[in-house]
Amino acid sequence: MTDLTTTPRHTTPRRTTPAAAPEVREPAHVPLAHVVRGGVIEGVHHGSVVVLAADGGVEFLAGDIEAAFYPRSALKPLQAVGLLRAGLPPLDDEALALTAASHSGEERHLTTARRILDAAGLSEDDLRNVPDLPYGAERREEWLRLGHGRTRLAQNCSGKHAAMVLTAQARGWPLENYADAGHPLQRALAETVEDLTGQRIARVTVDGCGAPLYSVSLHGLTRAIARLATAAPGTDEGRVAHAMRAYPEMVSGTGRDVARLMRAVPGLLAKDGFEGVQVAALPDGRAVGVKIADGADRARMPVTAAALARAGVDPGILAGFARTPVIGGGAEVGSLRAAGALAPRAPEEPAP
């Protein structure tokens, strides 16, 4: 296991000249998923999706992939790259994966976050994320049964925040305000987001955890995840991608759909975000980006599976992700599945 207290290693990242920021407007989303119960469409989820070819060209799109939006936690892999560029002391792969995680609050997640902090004599009191209960439902119930309350370590972004405060300490920057948008650390992360997405940030706000959140386009975010997925080993992008692939359950949690998807599709790099966001990329650069307009998480994975099939992933591998059962009286009476421009209508499905 790598010594977490090793002197920071700086690399010379590949830089791009960012294009103009995406336009802040109401996105022109389109229908992407149908909720079908008993042969009748009872719900429609709108959104936008993009599929990139290995050369970076747009292979398929539906909706509005150029409008500004907030990627939420789907930004974390980019921020992890930014932390390495800013001087994050070297971490082993398990800890680096947690840096890019929206974890479930399992014991291994909390232990690893503590390990990141302990390496430099820091503690949970140095974190500035909001206290919360574990994200995973089973873990949350267990946590409450044990009499625990909301803590900063249990909050799903604690790995990112632990790495942020560790980087700030390594660089000699103030610790108490490391999460402020004007802090040198956050300015460095914003620069990395612009470099990887290839566009200026449209707006900056505060994410649920308390860290800055940057608005880019779905197209730009998908380009960025493709850059990580295709990066050479040993580069900052390549190190983050390798760690996430090696430890999918550290990036999310046991049984979570993102971890299962990364396990199912060889070489896939994937990250989800609140409000119906998902990005995923293959080692050859093919990539998909999904935004569900109403933020419904239930539509995220079926639409992602359909997009990956468009990118050339074997539909058989994706079958377990392509539909969500609709239950009535304890039995399956329908399903939620991709529709509209993304997937042809099944023969038995009625017209909208």
Long-range contacts (C-beta under 8 A, 24 or more apart in sequence): 1-92, 2-90, 2-91, 2-92, 3-90, 3-119, 4-89, 4-90, 4-91, 4-92, 4-95, 4-115, 4-116, 4-119, 4-120, 5-89, 5-119, 5-120, 6-89, 6-90, 7-89, 8-87, 8-88, 8-89, 8-90, 8-167, 8-170, 8-171, 9-90, 10-85, 10-87, 11-84, 11-85, 11-235, 11-236, 13-81, 13-85, 13-192, 13-195, 13-235, 13-236, 13-237, 14-195, 14-235, 15-195, 16-195, 16-198, 18-194, 18-195, 18-197, 18-198, 18-199, 18-200, 19-198, 19-199, 19-200, 20-199, 20-200, 21-68, 21-199, 21-200, 21-201, 21-202, 22-66, 22-67, 22-68, 22-199, 22-202, 22-215, 22-216, 22-217, 22-220, 23-66, 23-67, 23-68, 23-202, 24-67, 24-68, 24-202, 24-203, 24-215, 25-67, 25-68, 26-67, 27-63, 27-64, 27-67, 27-69, 27-291, 27-293, 28-63, 28-64, 28-67, 29-63, 29-64, 29-291, 29-293, 30-62, 30-63, 30-340, 30-341, 31-339, 31-340, 31-341, 31-352, 32-62, 32-63, 32-290, 32-292, 32-299, 32-303, 32-338, 32-339, 32-340, 32-341, 32-342, 33-292, 33-299, 33-302, 33-303, 33-336, 33-337, 33-338, 33-339, 33-340, 33-342, 34-336, 34-337, 34-339, 34-340, 34-349, 34-352, 35-326, 35-334, 35-336, 36-326, 36-334, 36-335, 36-336, 36-337, 36-349, 37-326, 37-328, 37-333, 37-334, 38-328, 38-333, 38-334, 39-334, 39-348, 39-349, 39-350, 40-350, 41-349, 41-350, 41-352, 43-336, 44-339, 44-352, 45-276, 45-292, 45-293, 45-294, 45-296, 45-299, 45-303, 45-336, 46-292, 46-293, 46-294, 47-276, 47-290, 47-291, 47-292, 47-293, 47-299, 47-303, 48-218, 48-290, 48-291, 48-293, 49-218, 49-288, 49-289, 49-290, 49-291, 49-303, 49-307, 49-342, 50-218, 50-219, 50-222, 50-288, 50-289, 50-307, 51-286, 51-287, 51-288, 51-307, 51-310, 51-311, 52-222, 52-223, 52-226, 52-285, 52-286, 52-287, 52-288, 52-289, 52-311, 53-285, 53-286, 54-284, 54-285, 54-286, 55-285, 56-223, 56-226, 56-285, 58-219, 59-286, 59-310, 59-311, 60-307, 60-310, 62-340, 62-341, 62-342, 63-291, 64-218, 65-217, 65-218, 65-219, 65-222, 65-289, 66-217, 66-218, 66-219, 67-217, 67-218, 68-202, 68-203, 68-215, 68-216, 68-217, 69-215, 69-216, 69-217, 69-218, 69-291, 70-205, 70-207, 70-213, 70-214, 70-215, 70-275, 71-214, 71-216, 71-221, 71-273, 71-277, 71-279, 72-207, 72-208, 72-213, 72-273, 72-274, 72-275, 72-277, 73-102, 73-156, 73-157, 73-207, 73-271, 73-272, 73-273, 73-274, 73-277, 74-221, 74-225, 74-271, 74-272, 74-273, 74-277, 74-278, 74-279, 75-193, 75-213, 75-214, 75-221, 75-273, 76-100, 76-101, 76-102, 76-157, 76-160, 76-271, 77-224, 77-225, 77-228, 77-240, 77-241, 77-244, 77-269, 77-271, 78-192, 78-193, 78-196, 78-197, 78-224, 78-228, 79-160, 79-189, 79-192, 79-193, 80-160, 80-163, 80-240, 81-192, 81-196, 81-228, 81-236, 81-237, 81-240, 82-188, 82-189, 82-190, 82-191, 82-192, 82-193, 83-163, 83-164, 83-167, 83-189, 84-236, 84-239, 84-240, 85-188, 85-192, 85-236, 86-167, 86-171, 86-185, 86-188, 86-189, 86-192, 87-167, 87-170, 87-171, 88-163, 88-166, 88-167, 88-170, 89-119, 89-120, 89-166, 89-167, 89-170, 91-116, 91-163, 93-242, 93-243, 93-246, 93-247, 94-243, 94-246, 94-247, 94-250, 95-159, 95-163, 96-239, 96-240, 96-243, 97-243, 97-244, 97-246, 97-247, 97-248, 97-250, 97-251, 98-159, 98-162, 98-163, 98-247, 98-250, 98-251, 99-159, 99-160, 99-162, 99-163, 99-240, 100-159, 100-160, 100-240, 100-243, 100-244, 100-251, 100-271, 101-156, 101-157, 101-159, 101-160, 101-250, 101-251, 101-252, 102-135, 102-156, 102-157, 102-251, 102-252, 102-271, 102-272, 102-273, 103-135, 103-156, 103-158, 103-159, 103-250, 103-251, 103-252, 103-253, 104-134, 104-135, 104-136, 104-139, 104-156, 104-252, 104-253, 104-254, 104-256, 105-133, 105-134, 105-135, 105-136, 105-139, 105-140, 105-143, 105-154, 105-155, 105-156, 105-253, 106-134, 106-136, 106-139, 106-253, 106-254, 108-250, 109-158, 109-159, 109-250, 109-253, 110-153, 110-154, 110-158, 112-159, 112-250, 113-153, 113-158, 113-159, 113-162, 114-153, 116-159, 116-162, 116-163, 116-166, 117-162, 117-165, 117-166, 119-166, 120-166, 120-169, 120-170, 122-162, 122-165, 122-166, 122-169, 122-175, 124-151, 124-152, 124-153, 126-165, 126-175, 127-152, 127-153, 127-158, 127-161, 127-162, 127-165, 128-161, 128-165, 128-176, 128-177, 128-178, 128-179, 128-210, 128-211, 129-155, 129-157, 129-158, 129-160, 129-161, 129-179, 129-209, 129-210, 129-211, 130-155, 130-208, 130-209, 130-210, 131-155, 132-156, 135-253, 136-253, 136-254, 136-256, 139-253, 155-209, 156-209, 157-207, 157-208, 157-209, 157-211, 159-250, 160-209, 160-211, 161-209, 161-211, 164-211, 179-210, 179-211, 179-212, 180-212, 181-212, 186-211, 186-212, 190-214, 193-224, 196-223, 196-224, 196-227, 196-228, 196-237, 197-221, 197-223, 197-224, 198-223, 198-224, 208-274, 218-289, 218-290, 218-291, 219-289, 221-279, 221-289, 222-279, 222-281, 222-287, 222-288, 222-289, 223-287, 224-279, 225-269, 225-271, 225-279, 225-280, 225-281, 225-287, 225-289, 226-281, 226-285, 226-286, 226-287, 228-269, 228-281, 229-267, 229-269, 229-281, 229-282, 229-283, 229-285, 229-287, 230-281, 230-283, 230-284, 230-285, 241-269, 244-269, 244-271, 245-269, 257-301, 257-321, 260-320, 260-321, 261-301, 261-304, 261-321, 264-317, 264-318, 264-320, 264-321, 265-308, 265-313, 265-317, 265-318, 272-300, 276-300, 278-303, 278-304, 280-304, 280-308, 282-311, 282-313, 286-311, 286-312, 287-311, 298-324, 298-336, 299-336, 302-336, 302-337, 302-338, 303-338, 303-342, 305-338, 306-337, 306-338, 306-342, 306-343, 307-338, 307-342, 310-342
